[in-house]
Every structure is written in C-alpha cells, then in structure tokens.
Amino acid sequence: MPSSTITRAQLSEAVYQNLGLSRNESAELVESILQEITNTLVRGEQVKLSSFGSFTVRHKRERTGRNPKTGEEVPIKPRRVLVFKASNILKRKINTSLNPVD
C-alpha cells in the first residue's frame, strides 16, 4: 500500500474539481474550514464531523517522567493534547476497503 499524505493544496484541488468553484475560492474555503476547526479547538471546545469523527482537547496534569537513557526523573509540565476519535462509519469504511466483501 503506497504511503501518501494529502495536503491543503490537494484538498483545494478536490474542492475545485467537485464543486466548480474557482481555484482561489476553493483554497479560501478549505482554509476557512481549517481555521474554524483550529479556533474551536483552541477554545477547548469539541469538534464533531458527522460520519468522520470528533476532535477533543484533553488536559494532562503535571507528572513525573523518566529519562530512558539515564533513568533520571524529570517533571513533565501540564499540557493540552489533541485527541481524534474516528466514527464507527469511518472505521467501517477503512476496514471494508482492506477486506472487501466478495
């Protein structure tokens, strides 16, 4: 299976091909959607995309970690992490594409 990454430019091109907007309008639309998702997550709110999944920001408290080389204990500062949970529909589509039903 070839490994590939989709870029903003490729998303914009797909919008251009499928919706018939101009290339500039397509790029602005993709950028606008990504900016809205980013702003929502920065505020600590959840983003749910039906049939795709949800993005959530979780708060991790301070804890003690260990340097694997030296064994020295080091404090890990509190932080926020982004978590994505795929919807059951997306999971099903991914698994079906790997194991097509005859």
C-alpha positions as CSV (number, residue, x, y, z in Angstrom):
1,M,0.0,0.0,0.0
2,P,1.6,3.3,-1.0
3,S,2.1,5.8,1.7
4,S,0.8,9.3,0.9
5,T,-0.1,12.5,2.6
6,I,-2.9,14.8,1.5
7,T,-2.0,18.5,1.5
8,R,-4.1,21.7,1.7
9,A,-3.4,22.2,-2.0
10,Q,-4.8,18.8,-2.8
11,L,-7.9,19.4,-0.7
12,S,-8.3,22.7,-2.5
13,E,-7.9,21.0,-5.9
14,A,-10.5,18.4,-4.9
15,V,-13.0,21.1,-3.9
16,Y,-12.2,22.9,-7.2
17,Q,-12.9,19.7,-9.2
18,N,-16.0,18.6,-7.3
19,L,-17.8,22.0,-6.7
20,G,-16.7,24.0,-9.7
21,L,-15.5,27.0,-7.6
22,S,-12.5,28.9,-8.8
23,R,-9.1,27.7,-7.5
24,N,-8.9,30.8,-5.3
25,E,-12.3,30.3,-3.8
26,S,-11.6,26.6,-3.2
27,A,-8.4,27.5,-1.4
28,E,-10.2,30.1,0.7
29,L,-12.9,27.7,1.6
30,V,-10.5,24.9,2.7
31,E,-8.5,27.5,4.7
32,S,-11.7,28.9,6.3
33,I,-12.9,25.4,7.4
34,L,-9.5,24.5,8.8
35,Q,-9.2,27.9,10.6
36,E,-12.7,27.4,12.2
37,I,-11.8,23.9,13.4
38,T,-8.5,25.3,14.8
39,N,-10.2,28.2,16.6
40,T,-12.8,25.9,18.1
41,L,-10.1,23.5,19.5
42,V,-8.0,26.4,20.9
43,R,-11.1,27.5,22.9
44,G,-11.2,24.0,24.3
45,E,-14.4,23.0,22.6
46,Q,-15.1,19.7,20.8
47,V,-15.4,19.4,17.0
48,K,-17.7,16.7,15.7
49,L,-17.8,15.9,12.0
50,S,-20.7,13.5,11.3
51,S,-19.6,10.2,9.7
52,F,-16.0,11.2,10.2
53,G,-15.1,11.6,13.8
54,S,-14.5,14.0,16.6
55,F,-11.6,16.1,17.8
56,T,-11.3,16.8,21.5
57,V,-8.7,18.7,23.6
58,R,-7.7,16.9,26.8
59,H,-5.9,18.4,29.7
60,K,-3.0,16.4,31.1
61,R,-1.8,17.3,34.6
62,E,1.8,17.5,35.7
63,R,3.5,14.2,36.2
64,T,6.9,12.7,36.7
65,G,8.6,11.1,33.8
66,R,11.9,9.2,33.5
67,N,14.8,9.8,31.0
68,P,15.2,6.3,29.4
69,K,18.9,6.8,28.9
70,T,19.9,8.0,32.4
71,G,16.9,6.8,34.5
72,E,16.7,10.4,35.9
73,E,13.3,11.5,37.0
74,V,12.1,14.7,35.3
75,P,8.9,16.7,35.7
76,I,6.5,16.8,32.7
77,K,4.6,20.1,32.7
78,P,0.8,20.2,32.4
79,R,-0.3,20.5,28.8
80,R,-3.3,20.1,26.5
81,V,-3.3,17.4,23.9
82,L,-5.4,16.9,20.8
83,V,-7.3,13.6,20.5
84,F,-9.1,12.3,17.4
85,K,-11.7,9.6,17.7
86,A,-12.9,8.1,14.4
87,S,-16.6,7.5,13.9
88,N,-17.9,3.9,13.5
89,I,-18.9,4.7,9.9
90,L,-15.3,5.8,9.1
91,K,-13.8,2.8,10.9
92,R,-16.1,0.5,8.9
93,K,-15.2,2.2,5.6
94,I,-11.5,1.8,6.3
95,N,-11.8,-1.8,7.3
96,T,-14.1,-2.7,4.3
97,S,-11.5,-1.2,1.9
98,L,-8.9,-3.5,3.4
99,N,-11.1,-6.6,3.4
100,P,-13.6,-6.2,0.5
101,V,-16.6,-8.5,0.7
102,D,-16.9,-10.8,-2.3
